[in-house]
Amino acid sequence: MLHDQVIPSIEFFFPYGTGIFQDDNTKTDRALIIQNWFMDHEHSFSHMNCAQQSPDLNQIKNIWDILEHWLLSGYFLPSSVQSLGHTLLQKSG
């Protein structure tokens, strides 16, 4: 499933190799076979483990809140996934 779903999605949304895949720290994500798969494909994209109670979760929630506000207000309509990511990172920091 990882090879059939993750690789094509990353290549589609991040054609320049700037994609980051973040897992959600489920038992499956911590399995050795999964961790090895990500190490074998680290040249294709970045992988971020999401530790429970990670401070990064608050930042992710803030980004989603900002995005929801912009889209509902009509304030921001991104021209590309890269544009969306760049703008969200600027506003959340």
HELIX and SHEET records of a PDB file:
HELIX    1   1 LEU A    2  VAL A    6  3                                   5    
HELIX    2   2 ILE A    7  PHE A   13  1                                   7    
HELIX    3   3 LEU A   32  ASP A   40  1                                   9    
HELIX    4   4 PRO A   55  SER A   73  1                                  19    
HELIX    5   5 VAL A   81  SER A   92  1                                  12    
SHEET    1   A 2 ILE A  20  GLN A  22  0                                        
SHEET    2   A 2 SER A  46  MET A  48  1                                        
END                                                                             
